[in-house]
């Protein structure tokens, strides 16, 4: 082997050695990049998974809250319907009472609503036709106990039941319907307590 061949072989050996070093460094750098990328990907996967789990939990909580609100609203609506039905039946019960019971209620109402002055009481056409015998005198006695007087008019008012009191041209609607309407909230509260407490 000549000197030239030795030099060429030495240059080739150094080139191969340098190429191997460069290749090894490239492999090492490549592995570091891959390891870093995998670590970043694992970290990102964990973050996404945690966020997904949190989103799922939040969604479940919202669904539970929404379902609970719907349930409570349905219960409240059902209770309101029951209360309205009870009040409607109570009203119908008063309106369908026989004459004796009905006019006992009217007497009590007169005792409560009559003023200590001269007045007139008006009934519905149906009630005027079925006024008990001597009722005018009873109404006068009820008013006298309150320090007033009360005349029963043959003129009627367009009411369902109960009466209208007139004092000095001012009429006070004491019909059964008006009384139920004016006491609606109070009656609903009482029925609520009786049925659902």
Secondary structure, DSSP 8 states (H G I E B T S, - for coil): --HHHHHHHHHHHHHHHHHHHHHHHHHHHHHHHHHHHHHHHHHHHHHHHHHHHHHHHHHHHHHHHHHHHHHHHHHHHHHHHHHHHHHHHHHHHHHTS-HHHHHHHHHHHHHHH--SSEEEEEE-HHHHHT--TTHHHHHHHHHHHTT-EEEEEEEE-S-SSEEEEEETTEEEEEEHHHHHHHTHHHHHHHHHHHHH-
